Amino acid sequence: ETKWTMPDQGVGGKPEKMYKAYYSTFNINISCPITEMSEVFTIASLSEEEFARLEKQIAEFIGDEGKFSSIVAEHFNLSNLSLKSIVKRSNNFVYKGMKIERRR
């Protein structure tokens, strides 16, 4: 859906085009085992509150130095794929080699 909107500046401003998209379904073309897809979707579908709580716990665990991903996954009883999905979704973490560190 597109529509023209009037700017906040009043008479002197230029109208701008605004876009909105509504999807009830979407199609993706991927090849991966169903179990892996399920893990990724589980992390992707966490509410913002649940995800923020998990991020905070991981941040406290890895500290300022960071920790190896296998240690973090084991501590939180996560698969490596789930942990990778968390890091990808988060703006606070980054992989540096085999370690997870806070994004600076």
SULJO-V472661 format. One record per residue. N is the residue number from 1. OMEGA is omega in whole degrees, 0 to 359 (* if undefined). Layout:
BEGIN
[[N	OMEGA] [N	OMEGA]]
END
This chain:
BEGIN
[[1	176] [2	174] [3	178] [4	178] [5	178] [6	181] [7	179] [8	185] [9	179] [10	188] [11	185] [12	183] [13	179] [14	175] [15	179] [16	178] [17	180] [18	182] [19	173] [20	177] [21	179] [22	180] [23	173] [24	176] [25	174] [26	179] [27	174] [28	180] [29	181] [30	174] [31	176] [32	178] [33	181] [34	181] [35	179] [36	179] [37	180] [38	180] [39	180] [40	180] [41	178] [42	178] [43	182] [44	184] [45	175] [46	177] [47	180] [48	181] [49	179] [50	182] [51	179] [52	178] [53	179] [54	177] [55	181] [56	179] [57	180] [58	180] [59	178] [60	182] [61	184] [62	178] [63	181] [64	183] [65	187] [66	179] [67	176] [68	185] [69	181] [70	178] [71	179] [72	180] [73	180] [74	181] [75	183] [76	179] [77	179] [78	171] [79	177] [80	179] [81	178] [82	179] [83	178] [84	178] [85	178] [86	180] [87	179] [88	181] [89	186] [90	171] [91	186] [92	184] [93	177] [94	173] [95	171] [96	187] [97	180] [98	182] [99	171] [100	180] [101	174] [102	177] [103	182] [104	*]]
END
